[in-house]
Amino acid sequence: MQQNFYPAHSDAMLTLPPLWVSQVEAHLASEETILAWLEIDLDTRLRFSRGIVIATNQRLLAKMTGEESWHDWSYQQGLRLTCRDHAGVGNLELFDDHALLAHWCYTLAKDTGANRLITEFTQQLNSQLTGETQIQPVQVKCPTCAAILSSDQETCPICVQEAHIPPSTWTLFRLWRFAKPYKWRLLTGFLLMLGSTAATLVPPYLTMPLMDNVLIPYQNGKPIDVDLVTTYLSGLLAAAFLAWILGWSRTYMLAKVSERIGRDLRTTTYKHLVKLSQEYFGGKRTGDLMARIGAETDCINLFISLHLLDFATDVIMMSMTALILVSINPSLALVTLMPLPIIAWLIHLVRDKLRTGFEKVDRVWAEVNNVLADTIPGIRVVKAFAQEDREVARFRAANQRNLEINDRVNKVWALFTPTVTLLTEVGLLVVWIFGIWQVSQDQISVGVLTAFLAYIGRFYLRLDSMSRIVSVTQKAAAGTKRIFDILDHVSSVPEPIKSIHLPTITGRIELRNVGFRYGTRSVTRDINLVIEPGEMVGLVGHSGSGKSTLINLICRFYDVTEGAILIDGVDIRSLPVAEYRKHIGLVLQEPFLFFGTIAENIAYGKPDATRKEIIAAARAAYAHEFILRLPHGYDSLVGERGQALSGGERQRISIARALLIDPRILILDEATSSVDTKTEKEIQEALDNLVHGRTTIAIAHRLSTLREANRLIVLDRGKVIEVGNHAELMARQGYYYHLYQSQSRNIDTEDHLAELDPKSGSKGDRA
Amino acid sequence: MSQPDYQLSRNAFGRLVFVDKDHQVHEGIVPIRAFPMTAPEQGIALLNVHGHELAWIECLDDLPEAFRILIEAELASREFMPEIKRIDKVSSFVTPSTWWVKTDRGDTTFVLKGEEDIRRLSPAALLITDSHGIHFLIHDRLMLDRHSCKLLDRFL
């Protein structure tokens, strides 16, 4: 959709909320066109209310729903429109040179609208004051949020993501997507099921002639017809064998399919999960996610292989039984089947209660898991502060809640099964009464009544087990929903619809008006920066100034909220995520080593690397020698977090890892800050090899490590405040100068302490 | 009531102005509650635009009337945590779900992205974060009416 940036009157009118259209139209002067509007959803006392602020080509208009008339401000010298936000509330303020003229509040849902309003207002104001008619660049923009779309994107990824459509309640049917590849096997299984169920229904049918043609005539004095008995009994045996064979093959076939469905489900979920953005993992707890992939898929699996199978068998058996009963004697069949609707109604009644109950149980179970996932990795802290008892209490509380909720569910559940049993007994009684009456009236034979009782016994038995399906179905539905919660989650760093491929890059990075917001907190805003290929740039600033955020944005762990990041002139959002990240080498403050050998860890980003390459990378990272000193050299195992290695050693392995993939862009996120100064020197040497010839972005807490950088970008509270090399910034005596001064004082004392260290060590000997 | 060693006023631009004992002027200062949920009345810091603390107020009541009104007004204009009084309806019991609620600040709707956005502050108090990060408070869920309780219960 090619939309002109400079909207025609009709365009802006079209998007205007319907509530306002007539009012606005009535108030507009002739020749007046709407440039941008912002719907206000709060009044100035922060109560929910409605209003609108409109920028036209002549003035700024505003009105709240409660107000009689419009406020307007014509464009004039000194007018300023700005916005700021805090805790989810945005403030749009209009100033002139002397005072605040007006202000409006809105929730952050409207934030992009506000920014657009301000941009349009400011542009219009400038053009009116200078008399210039601006030539606006024609850009494709998202119609709702005005994010600039790259030429190949048809829909705005941000807006698509924000479509909050709740998933359908028939979640279980969504499992069909996973069952589809096995549909032929499923069909075979189903046919086998039909056959085996039919076979199990033969024996009660044969009791009828056995009774009427053999036993009762015998009681009345006739001898037993041996041939007839043999026929009937062999029929019984054959039916039993057939049922056995068919039942076995059916269960085997369907269990096999369900295992495969379970496998696919698990793999798909995990595959989807690891591809989700960093943001998703930031908001979720590990225990919960692990439970979902592990336990929930297992629950679904069990449901398909066991419960669903049983249920289907039951349904088939019941309908077949009903058919047989009706064919034998319709009136008795009618009486027999009467309790069925009552039971069905009962099942329906309990269904809702149980489903919510089981959802609760699942949630509380995840809570219990979360307590574990929180404390076990942090066990050192727990022990250091002697808080074991507190953690136990926390676990006990979560467990107690689990118990309470289970108790509540069980109360309903416990009542359910006995009620079904009671109804069964009552139903049997009814059949007895009606049957005896019919026999006495010579309407049916004793054999028919026996057959009915034999059938009905099975029938109600199945009803009883069918009622169990209610709970397991709900459980599985809840589990399925939680799995699909993950599968439905669209990555907030979506893959481009039409991607551009950049097999090689030069490493030129450009940040254009980059802004990022985490929840309601705006972390960075309006950052403009160009990093040339091969340049080393240092990011400097207090913690919380947005350095790491900037790096996360460049790595595309998150997507920018405003603006764009371009690599060799291409928006990174139009590159396939994995392909893009291949160009980036990342060395983190906390190097993470996976369980495996050192060689595997170095080759993590390039699994097909040769041993020679691995060694070359390790040499360049100054890791070669210490690796050789380990008992098994490159084949030494390192634990979950590489516990056996020191911080410096782990860091050098992660540097080797980054070196091996030979990225054009290198990102060092506090690569040396968790080690002492001596180790830092070693790492620094390794890093110098790494940095050579690459575009490098480095964050370092110790400013001394950034002296090599071509340029330093000084950030404060999400904004770039100074740019230049060390000498320039020192000469400027600004923010960086003060930062450096205060740090060099600290480093002096640090060195001083290091000198004192041996002494304090000898003092320590007396202990 | 002790007279603080600084001056507070509001300028024409609607900003709070702080003059310290050395007559240094700070414009656009913001008061921040240290414990907005657990102890809102105690511990309020006055920060300058750079986020540095200028003054610490142990308790608002200790301040002169004029200062207290200024700070309270500023706090009120920044604090936005509607308290849910009633849940009229929810679009579905599976998330994301849209909630229609009555709050102490009027009626509104919001989107709950996931059950994990409902945070337990205490056994009875809940904090609900909507899809835009706005916090909604439920002081005591047991005090809600039956209808709201029932709806809420499905998400807990």
Contacts between the chains, C-beta under 8 A, distances in Angstrom:
chain1	res1	chain2	res2	distance
A	41	B	108	7.7
A	42	B	80	7.6
A	42	B	105	8.0
A	44	B	77	7.6
A	45	B	76	7.5
A	46	B	76	7.3
A	46	B	77	7.1
A	46	B	79	7.6
A	46	B	80	5.1
A	46	B	105	6.2
A	47	B	105	4.3
A	47	B	106	4.7
A	48	B	82	7.4
A	48	B	103	7.1
A	48	B	105	5.5
A	48	B	106	3.5
A	48	B	107	6.2
A	48	B	108	4.4
A	49	B	106	6.5
A	86	B	78	5.1
A	87	B	78	6.7
A	87	B	79	6.9
A	87	B	80	5.8
A	87	B	81	7.6
A	87	B	135	7.6
A	88	B	80	5.8
A	88	B	132	6.6
A	88	B	133	5.4
A	88	B	134	3.9
A	88	B	135	6.8
A	89	B	78	7.2
A	89	B	80	4.3
A	89	B	134	7.9
A	91	B	77	7.9
A	93	B	14	7.3
A	95	B	13	6.2
A	98	B	12	6.0
A	99	B	12	3.7
A	99	B	13	6.1
A	99	B	14	8.0
A	100	B	12	6.6
A	100	B	13	4.9
A	100	B	14	4.0
A	103	B	14	6.9
A	105	B	77	8.0
A	107	B	80	7.8
A	107	B	132	6.1
A	107	B	134	5.6
A	108	B	132	4.7
A	108	B	133	6.4
A	108	B	134	7.0
A	109	B	132	4.7
A	162	B	131	7.4
A	164	B	96	4.1
A	164	B	98	6.8
A	164	B	111	4.7
A	164	B	113	7.5
A	164	B	131	6.6
A	165	B	96	7.5
A	166	B	91	6.2
A	166	B	92	4.1
A	166	B	94	5.2
A	166	B	95	6.8
A	166	B	96	5.7
A	166	B	97	5.5
A	167	B	94	5.6
A	169	B	92	7.4
A	169	B	94	6.8
A	171	B	94	7.8
A	283	B	116	7.2
A	284	B	116	7.0
A	285	B	116	7.5
A	288	B	116	7.4
A	356	B	93	7.6
A	356	B	153	7.5
A	356	B	154	5.4
A	359	B	154	7.7
A	360	B	156	7.0
A	363	B	115	6.4
A	363	B	156	7.6
A	481	B	94	5.9
A	485	B	95	7.6
A	485	B	114	7.3
A	519	B	129	7.8
A	519	B	133	3.9
A	520	B	132	7.1
A	520	B	133	3.7
A	520	B	134	7.0
A	521	B	133	7.9
A	717	B	50	7.8
A	717	B	51	7.1
